Amino acid sequence: MRTIPTQRLRLVPVDRSNAQALWRVMQSTELRTYQDLPTMDCAQFVTLMSSRGSRFGPGCSGRFEWLIEHGEARVPIGWVSLRIGERSGESGEIGYSVLAEHRGKGLATEAVRALVGEAFDEGKLRALRAYCLPENQASRELLRRIGFREDGVLKHGASLRGRAVDVLTFALEAPR
Ligand SMILES: CC(C)(COP(=O)(O)OP(=O)(O)OC[C@H]1O[C@@H](n2cnc3c(N)ncnc32)[C@H](O)[C@@H]1OP(=O)(O)O)[C@@H](O)C(=O)NCCC(=O)NCCS
């Protein structure tokens, strides 16, 4: 995995050195309105992140996470993730979250666009998927801006506050 620079951001691979910063971002309760996030304590989270593979490239599988840092001060404002199942071939699933005080400026769009570029250019994936709750309008808008196409509903596709919920499914194919 590499650090991905954008105009206003740096997407920094999460490892032992910055897992604590990501954990702190994740404690913001408003991030849990439309998604369940890990409830483990900081030490457990750092251990989990340290156990993840750091090689990212064609043929890789696993879960890859980047901390989003904003501006020269490198303020942690959220994260983006990419999950590639062992049997999912050349397709992956993206995730993203940005703290409320950093929304509405196109920063999340900038981060996810960079993640999509990384997945196609460096990971050589051929397609990406995303899932979101129907009522998560901001997330739907972000996916639409980036070019994802809504293509269905996955029954009980996610869990929210411990209950299975239906999610909208989105797809994006790599440019030819
Ligand atoms: C989903 C989420 C990341 C979207 O964040 P966001 O701030 O709406 O997205 P952006 O940073 O791209 O900002 C978009 C807004 O900035 C505006 N904007 C300003 N400059 C922009 C630019 N250069 N590029 C794109 N949009 C820009 C857009 O017009 C848009 O405004 P609007 O909200 O009035 O329509 C955020 O709501 C979030 O983290 N939610 C909680 C976690 C979550 O639900 N994650 C997704 C689970 S599926």
The ligand as a Gaussian input file, in Angstrom:
#p B3LYP/6-31G(d) Opt

LIG

0 1
 C      -21.068000       9.849000       3.048000
 C      -20.177000      11.030000       3.385000
 C      -18.723000      10.593000       3.318000
 C      -20.435000      12.136000       2.362000
 O      -19.771000      13.305000       2.775000
 P      -20.040000      14.722000       2.059000
 O      -19.398000      15.761000       2.855000
 O      -21.497000      14.843000       1.737000
 O      -19.293000      14.553000       0.686000
 P      -18.307000      15.596000       0.040000
 O      -17.145000      15.878000       0.919000
 O      -17.970000      15.043000      -1.285000
 O      -19.139000      16.921000      -0.061000
 C      -20.200000      17.031000      -0.973000
 C      -20.788000      18.409000      -0.876000
 O      -19.748000      19.360000      -1.050000
 C      -20.049000      20.191000      -2.192000
 N      -18.765000      20.448000      -2.842000
 C      -18.044000      21.580000      -2.667000
 N      -16.918000      21.498000      -3.358000
 C      -16.915000      20.293000      -3.988000
 C      -15.999000      19.621000      -4.841000
 N      -14.839000      20.190000      -5.190000
 N      -16.303000      18.368000      -5.278000
 C      -17.457000      17.777000      -4.927000
 N      -18.369000      18.375000      -4.109000
 C      -18.105000      19.617000      -3.658000
 C      -21.035000      19.396000      -2.999000
 O      -21.843000      20.235000      -3.799000
 C      -21.826000      18.719000      -1.908000
 O      -22.725000      19.654000      -1.345000
 P      -24.192000      19.215000      -0.839000
 O      -23.941000      18.341000       0.392000
 O      -24.836000      20.511000      -0.520000
 O      -24.806000      18.472000      -1.968000
 C      -20.507000      11.581000       4.809000
 O      -21.850000      11.989000       4.842000
 C      -20.235000      10.602000       5.933000
 O      -19.089000      10.343000       6.287000
 N      -21.306000      10.022000       6.534000
 C      -21.165000       9.166000       7.695000
 C      -20.540000       7.830000       7.342000
 C      -21.248000       7.162000       6.198000
 O      -22.469000       7.169000       6.114000
 N      -20.457000       6.553000       5.300000
 C      -20.970000       5.884000       4.120000
 C      -21.543000       4.559000       4.442000
 S      -22.311000       3.865000       2.975000

